[in-house]
């Protein structure tokens, strides 16, 4: 009897101490005006903000000691390693990478940081994987009960939009060889040439990219949901959604398409060029004064490389003839010398090299 009583008292004290020591948190909803969003986000329900594109970034500043992420995730199917599809995020605190976060299907609470010395912290989550790995629904953050919510840092005034395929997504760039198995863990959009170029130029970047998609023909030889179609969408999984282009207006648009169109055979020049003109006109509706950069990626070589260069140079010449004088052609250095990522894609070193080239070219043309 006495033994049971002591056990009961011990259990009560343990429960009391455990309850007392539990972190008391406050929730900062996704609709909080001090949260900063970069990229395409669906605010139809401002408390449940959906997004999917590579490079989507959410930033939040607070005074406290801990921060948790509230996220709902939706994905279907498996990746090439036969694991359930999932998304990965780079987590930054005060501009320092502190962890790589893998999210799972369903509503979850993820620890971003705890036990920090009391102070001011800016937390950013950067979606390093592409839209094909699922839709994310941001629900907010949790911080200390007594934490103060602060204004986020000022945003850059320079804005660049990138439209592309797997190269722009950073597909397999963290793989160690050409024949490695691609999984979302090997894809890091933060280290794609696009995001590196933007950071080099102190510009805010939005990347609209999807692996395997082309201008008129995809890598799988289909012509459905090519990039000009996906470009209009809030996120690819919602074919009804439409992005309001006036919500974010870039001064420069960089188009890196054609690698998938040329993957199997050379596409018809007239159809390819007309489609390219159409995409340029679509981007210019957002900002008629924007500079447009038509670039050739690093994966092409040989006769196909010469052919697409000819196509794009004709596109640029036509645009300039009709008065769009700020349309430019740029060719990236072909990959090979610096090794490869998964499936013969550019690795991080190649992305860094191409970003250095592109940075210099854009800086000169934009006078940045």
N, C-alpha and C positions, 0 to 999 in steps of 0.2 A: 504493500500500500504506500509506504513512505517512498519507496523507489519510484513508483509511478508518479507520485506527487512532485518529486524532484525533477523528473523528466518533463512533466507538464510545465513547471516553472522555467526550466531551461529553454524549452521550446518557445514559451511566451516571450522571454527576454531576448532570445535570438531573433524572433519575428519583429519585436519592438526596435531592436538595434538596426536590423536590416531596413525596416520601414523608415526609420529616422535618417538613415544614411543615404536613402534613395535620392538621386538628383531631382531637384524641383526645376522644371523647365517651363518656358513660355513658348507658344507656337507663333511664328511669324508667317502668316499666310502668303500664298503665292500672289495675292492681290495687293500686298503691301507696296506702297508707292516708292519706297526707298530701295526695292530690289531692282537690279539692272539686268536687262535682257539684251543679248546680242545675237541676232539670227532671226529665223522665221519661227514665230510662236503663235499658236492658236489660243486666243483669249476669249473664245466664245463663252467659256465658263472661267472667269478670272481667278477662281479658287482652285481650278484643276487645269493647268496650262499644258497643252500638248505640243510636242515637237519631235522631230526625227532627223533633220539634216545634220550632216557632219559639221562640227565647229560651233554648234549652238552653245552659248555660254550664259551662265547665270551668276551674277555677282552680288554679294551682300556684305555689308560692313556693320560691325557691332562692337560694343565694349563688354567684355565678359571673359569666360574661361572655357566655354565648350560650344560646339555646334554640331547638330545632327541634320541630316537631309531626309525629307519625306518624299518618297517617290513611288509611283505606280508604273509598272512596265508591262507592255503587251508585245509578245512575239510568238511566231509559229514556225515550226519546222526545226531542222538541225543544220549546223554548219558543215564544212567539208570534213571535219574531224568527227562528225556524227554526234556532236554535243548540241544541246538545245541552244538556239540562237540567243545572244545576249549583247548588251551594250556595255562599253567601258567609258569611264570618265577620268580625266586628269583632275586632281583636286589640288588647288593652289591656296596657300595661306600667305598673305602679304607677298604675293608674286613668287613664292617658293613652292615647287612641287613637293607635296608631302605624301601623296599616295595615289595609286591607280585603283579606282573603284569599279568593281563589276556589279551590275545590278541584275536582279532576278525578277521573274514574272510575279505580278501581284503587288499589293501595297506593302511597302517595307520602310523601316526606319534604319538609316545608315549612319554610323558614327563617322564624322569627318575629323573632329578634334575634341579632346577633352583634357582636363588638367593643365590648361594653359595658364601661364602667369596672367593675372588680371591686366587687361590692356585693350587696345583697339586692334581689331583684326578684320582684314578684308578677305573673304572666302570666295573663291571662284570655282565652279565646276565647268569643265570643258568637255563636250561630247567628242571623243576621239574616233568613234566608230560611225559607220555610215547608216543611212536610213533603212537599208535592207535588213538590219538586225533588230528592228522593232521600233514601236512608238513609245515614247516616254511621257509620263504625265506628272509634272512637277506640282507638288502639293504644299510646299513651303519648307521652312527650317524650324528647328527647335534650338533655343539657346537658354542660358541661365535665366531663372525666374526674375532676377534683378537686372539682367543685361539691358543696356541701352542700345536702341537701333539708330545707327548713324547713316549719313548720306554716303553713297558710294562714290568712288573717284570719278572725276570728270572724264567724259568719253573723248576719244580723238576726234578731231574735226575732219580728218581725211577718211574717206570710205572707199573700199574696193570690193567689188563683187566678182567672184570667180564662178564660172560655169564650166563643168568638166565631167570627167569619167573617173575611173579608178585611180588614175595618177593624181588627180586633184584630191581624192579622198585619202590618199596615203595608204592605199591597198598594199598589205604585206611589206611595208617599208621597214618594219622591225624584224623581218625574217632574216636568217643568216645565210641563205643560199637560194638559188633559183628554183630548186625542186622541193623546197620546204612546203609543208601543208599549210595553206592559208586558213587562219581562224581569226575571229575578231580581235583576239589578243595580240596579233601581229600587225594590226592596223592602227596607226597613230596619226590622225589628221592634224594634230598640233605640229607635227614635224613633216608635213607635206610642204612642197615648194610654195604653195599658196599662202599658208599661214606664216611661214618663215618670211616670205617677201613682204607681207603686210606688216609684220613686226619690224622688219628692217626699215620700213618707210613710216613707222609710227602711225599706221593706219588701222582702222577697224575693218575687219573682213567678214563677209558673209559668203559661205561656200555652198553652192547648189551643185552637187555632184552625185553620181551613182555609177557604181562599177558595171561595166559591160554595156553601157548605153552609148549610142552614137547620135549623130546629127540626123541621119535619115535611115540608118540601119544599125541594129545592135550586134554585139558579138555573137549572139546565138542565131543571127541571120533574120530575125524578126524585125518588123518595122513598127511594132506597137510600143507605146510609152517611151518613145525616144526622148532625149533631153529637152528639146523644145516643148514637148508636151508636159513633162515633169516640171519644167521651169515655172509654169503658171501656178503650181499647186503650193498650198501651205505646207503640206508634207505628202509624200508619194502614196501613202496608204489610203488617202482620202481623195478620190478622183473628183469629188464635187467641190472641195475646198478651193478657194482662190486667194492668192496672195495679193494684198493691196500694195501695189508698187510704190504708192506715195508715202507709205509708212517708213521707208528707209531709202534714201536717194544717194547712190554712189557717184563719185566724180570719175571713177575709172571702172570699166568692165573688162575682165580678162577671160577670153573664151579659149578653152583647150579641148577641142572636140575633133574627131576624125580618126583617131587610132582604131576604134572599133569598127567604123565604117569601112576601113581599108584592111581589116584583119584577114579577110578571106579572098577578096577580089577588089579591084578598083571600081568605086562607084561611078555612076554616070556624072559627068562634069556639070551638065546643065542643072540636073536635079540637086546635086550637092551645093552648088553655088547659089541657086535660088533659095534653098533652105537656109543657107548661111546668111544671105541678105535679109531674109524674113526674121531670123533671130536677132540680127543687129537692129533692125527697125523696132522690134519688140522691146529691146533693152533701152533704146533711145526714147521711147515713150515716157520712161521714168525721168530721164534727164536729157533733154535735147542737146545739152552742151557736154555730155560725158565723152571721155576718150575711150575708144574701143581698141583692145589689143587682141588680134587674131594670132594665136600661137600654135606651134607644132610641138608636141610633147617629145620626150626623150626616148620612147620605145620604138620609133619608126626608123627605118634605114633603107638603103638601096633605092630601087626604082620607085617604090611606093612613096618614099620620102620625097623624092624629086617631084612626083606627081602632085602630092598634096600641097607642097610648097607652091607649085604653079597655080593650083586652084585658089589658094588663099591670097596669093599676090594679085590674082585677077579680081578677087572679091574686094580687096583693098583699093585697087585702081578704080574699080567701078564706083565704090562709095565716095572716093575723093572727087571723081568726075562729077558726081551729082551734088557735091557741096559739103559732104561730111569729111572735112580735112583732118579731123583728129581720129582717124582710123589707121592702125599700124599693124605691120606684120613682124613677128618675132619667132626665131627658131631656137629651141633649146639644144644644148649639146647632147648628142646621142649617148646613151648609157653604155656601160661595159667595163671601162677602166677602173671604176670604183666598186665593182661587184654588183650583186643583184639582191633584191628582196624576193619574197615568195612569188612563184609563177612568173618569173622573169620580169618582175616589176622593179621600178627604181627603189633602191634602199635609201636609208636616211642620208647617207653621204652624197648620193646622187641628187636627192631633193635639195640638200644644202647647196650643192654646186649650182644647180639650175636656178635656185632662188637668188643666188649671188648675181648671176647673169641677168635675170629678169629684173631684179631690184635696180641695177644700174640703168637698164633701158627705160623702165617706167619713170625713174627719178629724172632722167634727162627729158623725156617727153612731157611729163607733168610739171617739170620745173619745181620739184619737191626737194 
